[in-house]
Amino acid sequence: MTEPEISEEYLDGYAQILAEVSATGRRLTRDELDSRRALGEQAAEAGHGLRALVGRHLAATRAAWPGASAAPDRVLAAVEQAVDAFAEGYERAQRLAVRQEEAARREFIDDLLHGRSDLGRLAARAERFGLRLSQAHAVAVAEGAEAYEDTDHVTRRVDRELIGRFGDRRILIATKDGRLICIVPGDQADVLTHFAKQAHAATEGGRVAIGRAHPGAGGVVHSYEEALSALELADRMALDSPVLRAADLLVFPVLTRDRQAMADLVLSALGPLRRARGGAEPLLETLSVYFDAGCVSAEAARRLSLSVRALTYRLQRIHQLTGSDPADPMHRYTLQTAVIGARLLEWPAKAI
């Protein structure tokens, strides 16, 4: 892209300043420094590069180099003052532009993920940040031990890794409520997989959830909410996978869609465990681990730090209390569904 031609207006009064410094040996006045800063801001807003602007100042210095009325070091000191003030104004304008861009980006992310903006206006703003909301999009959410912001090194590291790998694909990396967010077109599952890998590493073992792809601006919100629900579900269910896919967890929302029916099942199938010494929790944990181990007694006993004999005794006690045998295929489905329901409803810690 061609650099826009630098107008002489950004050097306004510069030659006169040099001439007066040459004649008097004075330093620049406050008004002169302020005028240099103002010109620097204007040049930045016009899109000129600082390197080219400094070059023009040096060229103007050579062209207007005064006679020997003042010592050369005085003139060079004035050049330094003028260029430094000009650069200060330029950098101030750049910082302001960055802050304004960050604020606009943050507002866009908030509106996009909450679906609270006019869809037409949201779609127009999305183009500025590399998204086409006419497409389907999927959202991945990563959380770690810390809360992350857009300017954190973790966020920059993940962003840099994805740009390095996928170049100019339409990828948006941001943060929301202390979590890392990645929004991509729905047909770019490889980007989300790589994001999950990089975010897991950058957050030092954090967990990542990936929502399904959905069309339109509302689809971004839907996918984002699926990812958040997957993270919440992982906490409730004590899932240890570092990467969770909403598509793989659809059975859980189905199970809890009728909360009252699930509560009735939990209380009916597992409620009698409360009569055991120590309450229901030890035997509920036994069932949970037993099912997670594929109903292999030796593996379940190892995970519970029990002998196989002790595990067998616990399973027998569960059978006695509930009337359902965990080893019986017909009873196992009911018990396992009830155990999942207990996790989802946080029973027996919470009343249901």
C-alpha positions, 0 to 999 in steps of 0.5 A: 500500500502506497504511503499517502503524500506528506503535506507541507502543513505538518512542517508549518513554522518549522523553518522559522523556528530554526531561523530564530534559534540560529539567530538567538540560540534560544530554546523552543517556547511552550507554544512552539512545542504545543504546536509541534505536538498538535501537528504530530497528532494531525499527521497520525490521524491522517495515516502517515508513518512516523518514520517518513515524517521524521525523514521530512523533518530531517530533510527540512533541517538540511534545506533550511540549515542556518548560518553560523550565527548560533552554535550547531549544537544549539540548532541540533538541540532545537531540532531534537526538541521539535522532533521529540514534541512532534513524535509525542503528539503522534504517539498520543494520537496513536494511543488514543486510537488504540484505546478507542479501537479497544473500546469499540471491540469490547462493546462489539464482543459484549453485544455479540455474545449477549445478542442485545444489539440490532442485528443489522447494525451488529452485522455491519460492525462485525465486518470490521472485526473480520466476521460475516454473520450471514455464515454459521459460527462456532465459539470456543471458551477457555478458562483457567486459574486466572481471569484474562483480559484482551491485553494479557500475555496469555491472550496475545500468545494464543492469538499469535499462535493462531495467526501464525498457523492460519493466517488471515482466516476470519478468526476473532480472539477476545476475552469475556468475564475472564475467559478466552473466547474464539469465534470462527466460521462453522466450517473451521473445526481445525481452528477450534481444535488448535485454539483448544490445544494452545489455550490449554497450554497457555492457561497451564492446564485450563479447560476448553469447551467448544459449542456447536456451529449455528447460523446468524448473529443469534447463532454466535450467542447460542454456540457461546452459551453451549460452551459455557453450559459445557464448562458448568456441566464439567464442574458438576459432573467432575469431568476431567477431559481438558476439551469438552464438545457440546455436541458430545454432551447433549444427553445431559440437557435432555436428562434435566429437561424435566427436572422434577422427573429427574428428581423423582428418579434420583430420590426413588432409586438412590434415596434409600442410600441415606439410611447407610452409615455415613449417609448417601455420599460414600455409596453414591461415590462408589456407584459413580466410580464403578460406572465410570470404570466400565463396571470393572470391579478391579479398576473401580477398587483401584480408583477408590483405593479399596480392596476388591472385597471391600468394593464388593461389600459396598455394591452388595450394601447398595443392592440391599438398600435400594433393591437394585443390583449394580451388576444386573444389566436391567438395574444398572441403567436405572442406577446409572441414570440416577447417578448422573441425575444426582450429579446434575442436581448436586444431590445429596448436598442440595435438597431436590 
